Amino acid sequence: MLQREKGDTEVKKIKFGTDGWRAVIADEFTFPRVRLVAQAIANYIEQSGLSTRGVVIGYDNRFLSEHFAAAVAEVMAGNNITSWLTTAATPTPVTAYAVNALDAGGAVMVTASHNPPEYNGIKFIPEYAGPATPEITGAIEENLKNLQVEDVCSLPLDNGKERGLVRDLDAKPLYLTHLQKLLNYRVIHRGRMKIVVDPMWGAGIGYLEDIFAGTNIELDVIHNYRDVLFGGTVPEPNAAGLASLREAVLEKGADFGLALDGDADRFGVIDRDGEYMSPNEVLPLILDYLMEYRNWRGSVARTVATTHMLDRIAEDYGLPLVETPVGFKYIGQSLIHHRSVLGGEESGGMSVQGHVPEKDGILAASLIVEMMSGAKSLRELQKELFGKFGCLVSARLDLKCAPDQKEKLLKRLQEWSPESIDGLAVRERSTKDGVKLVLDNGSWVLVRPSGTEPLFRLYVEAASREELSRLQENIRQVMGH
């Protein structure tokens, strides 16, 4: 029997940000609101003519994620849309791949990715198996505006299963079979390395272990169990979040360490000396490896905030470079429409040709292992790359401002068009996302406002740490810091 939901009618606060809707559990992220969002997505699927293809539903290891996912399945069943509900916590890229494998009309992923543990979220993955475009999320938000909780139709989970509208799905074997075709196991089998893996208590637990089972790769895994509090930390594989991995790499004498974020769509790397290597440092190594040893070809896609070392490599191989606004949804579109060989962003998202146009930390980590199977160390590879293309160092700073000052600073930024910075002529000014100035020597600065907080993000890339610091100070003064 269909049930009508009653209760919370506040939907104005539900906004899809850069990567879906995220909110604090039991405050804004509640079961009535999750069902509202599920109904808005169900309506979008109907409007798009995709309802007969069904929907994949995945979820991460966060508090109540499996129950929120079940609530989404009940709403889909109430709208006579078949869903494949994963039987265990499933990474976002694995859920996305299941859309391809099952020829589904899309997927709903219950995750807040690398947000603090009190958050959860919902991400809609359209039928092309990549992040939803602003047009798609806008349509879902428009549906939400016209919904009341009483409009939500749901069918109890047991009834949905009895009627074949809710089906169990183990997406892992489908994904692993696909990934094994992307990797070169002849190279991997030559490697004899010790690697520490940190899935950060998230949905990526067990994946790298299965991928490298039967090889000479020795994996030592930490934080490979569910903890909805993420050890009292945030499941983000950046320098601050990988202290435990750094200690484990040094203690065990490992060749390097690999980390995944909460839903395994981002990666992190620690080298054998315990130093964090940013995605801006690692992505060029992967691209150069794919060009040199795998002979892959195609355009290269990066966001405006990502290292120009990718540009230098692309130019050397005669490949076009596609620059996008910040957000993997734009990278995903380049992977689809420009057939990009690799798409990456400085925050740790990456995918490649022949894979889903969704960022995938498991894929990135696996390619790093393949790349390192014939190499001595990550830093030695980087040194070779610098010898070939020149040195580039990059950093990001968050410049906070008073909420009432943000509009004033935004106006100042829009008018900011200097002829030079730190004695270097500005050769290009871009407003694709914020304001980006490329200097004569190849260094660049980017300032863009946060969409949710009273702050501006400052990205700088330069030929040396000293130059980078000078450029940062120059821009801080411009922004009144």
Protein Blocks (a to p, Z undefined) as FASTA:
>chain_A
ZZddehjfbfklpccdfnocdddehilmcfklmmmmmmmmmmmmmmnopmmnopaddddf
behklmmmmmmmmmmmmnopacdddfbdcdfklmmmmmmmnopabdcdddehjacfkbcc
dddddfkopacdfklmmmmmmmmmmpcfklpccddfklmmmnopaccddfklmmmmmmmm
mpcfklmmmpccdddddehhpakgoklmmmmgoiabdcddehiaccfklnopacdfbfkl
mmmmmmmmmmnopabdcdddfkopaccdddfkopacdfklmmmmmmmmmmmmnopacddd
ddfkbcfklmmmmmmnopacddddedjklmmmmmmmnopabdcdfkopacdehiacbdcf
klmmmmmmmmmmmcfbfklmmmmmmmmnopaddddddddddfklmmmmmmmmmmgccfbe
ehiacfbdcfkbojadddfkopacdddddfkbccdddddddfbfklmmmmmmmmmmmnoZ
Z
